[in-house]
Amino acid sequence: MRKLLVILCAALAVAQAAYAAETNQNVTLKYAAYWGGLPAGDIVLSLQESAKTYRSNFTLESKGLLKNLMRLRAQASSDGVFKNKAPQALAYQASASRRKREKKYFWNFDPKAKIAKIPGDRHEDARIPQALRRDVIDPLSAMLKMRGFLREAAAKKDLHSLENKVLALYDGKRRFNLNLGKATEVSEKIDGREVDAISVPLSIETVAGFDADDAELWRNVALHALFSKDRSHVPLKIVATTPIAPAVIYLKGGCIGDPPCAGKSL
């Protein structure tokens, strides 16, 4: 379940920027995660954006059975700049704790070499070759890339243009691609409400940094992201289908304005 939540949250981070794109303001979104129909965690995503720079943040607090078993907590942040309206991550850091054990991941981007590097890590090239770390983005900055894809599709009035788009991601440990499939319009019940949405299938392509078990898990998770059909393209829901049980993350609320979310409610 812990690894599946990581996959879901990576997909959600990519999706989150759609709403921020429309408001052009600081945005905080709050999500609930479920595993097999049982509460699994609370997630908060935020984006602070100006014309030239951005900072995004992510937190996950486990709850219910998952909290009792693992006491899982995760957080991540990404800082970057916009070049020709495209996001360029400059620094990424993340941590995940399970009971008393904590793992940290981070990297900085060398704008001259166009390569992501872990400061002081002499073994990084052996794990993830430089060629695979060139022109990559982190999972949180990827959400801004998704924004561009959604804008293009909306401008063309052609959802099929999202198909075969690829995001090259690096989280400081793993290098993977997030591939977009053929988007369709659907009607979906979310948090008791029937809404019109855009369904975007996602698939994960493992590239480097995975052990055999992790690679098998990531490859065999079918993901679908649901966005609202209006101009804001709010990310409403992420669904992961697995052989064991479905996992779901859906939007519970949020607000527009400076932290700690004192502005307009969504």
Secondary structure, 3 states (H helix, E strand, C coil): CHHHHHHHHHHHHHHCHHHHHHHCCCEEEEEEEEECCEEEEEEEEEEEECCCEEEEEEEEEECHHHHHHHCEEEEEEEEEEEECCEEEEEEEEEEEEECCEEEEEEEEEECCCCEEECCCCCCHHHHCCHHHHECCECCCCHHHHHHHHHHHHHHHCCHHHHCCCEEEEECCCCEEEEEECCCEEEEEEECCEEEEEEEEEEEEEEEECCCHHHHHHHHCCEEEEEEECCCCCCEEEEEEECCCCCEEEEEEEEEECCCCCCCEEC
